[in-house]
Amino acid sequence: MKAGGWVPIDVHSPHSIELARFAVNEHNKEAHTHLKFERLVKGESQIVDGVNYRLTISATNGGLIQTYEALVYEGLDHKKVLKSFKVILAVKAKSFFGVNYKLIINAINRELIQTYEARVFEALDGERVLNSFTVVITSDIPQPGGWQPVEDVKEVEGIGRFAVAEHNKEAHTHLKFEGVLKGETQIVEGINYRLTIRAINGELIHNYEALVFKDLKGHKNLVSFLGTVA
C-alpha cells in the first residue's frame, strides 16, 4: 500500500502516550539505558499497511534533559515495533523542577505573517530547553506597501493605549500611557501601525516604539514593543 502523508496526532491521548512510553522502554531494553519518560512533545502518523508514528519525546537521562525522535510502527494486529530512536537535543540540568512556558509568538516569514506556539522549560537553575516550536496560524499577505505618516496622531491614540496595555500584561510592567508622538501605517492584509509612544515608567518619562497589526476584522495584536527610543 502506498504510504500517505504525515498528519499530526493528539499528544495527550492515552494511545499516543502509550506509544511514546513503549518507544522509551524498548530503547532502554535494546541499548541498556535507563531513560525516564517525561512527556510526548509532538507526534505525527502515516497510514501504511498499519501505521507509522514519528514521535518527539522528552526524557531524562541521569543529569540530562534530552529530546528524542522515535519511529514506531504499529501493525494491523496492534503489534508495535520500534524502528529508530535518536537524540535530537540534550541539555545539562541541575534540577528537573522548574516552569513550563507556553508562548504565542508572531513573526514574519518572507511574505507571511505567522503565529507560532513555543513550549519552553526553564529549570530552577535558569537553564532553558525548547521543547517545541510549531506554526498555529499562517496568513497570506500581499507584498507590504510603503510606510505612510499619520497626519493626526490623535487618530491612533487608541492603538497606542492598546500597545502599552498589552506590553504591561506581557512584561508585567506598569507603564502609564501619555500619548503618541508620531505614527506610520503600512497597508498589508490589514494594517501595520508603527508608533512612537510616550509613557511614564515610575518617575521617568520614556519614548517607546510599538508595532501593532490590526487584521481585516479589527482584531489587534502587539507584534513588538521597544524602549527607550529617541
Secondary structure, DSSP 4 states (H G I P E B T S, - for coil): ------EE--TTSHHHHHHHHHHHHHHHHHHT---EEEEEEEEEEEESSSEEEEEEEEEEETTEEEEEEEEEEE-TT--EEEEEEEEEEEEE-S-S-EEEEEEEEEEEETTEEEEEEEEEEEETTS-EEEEEEEEEEEEE-PPP---EE-S-GGGGHHHHHHHHHHHHHHHT---EEEEEEEEEEEESSSEEEEEEEEEEETTEEEEEEEEEEE-TTS-EEEEEEEE---
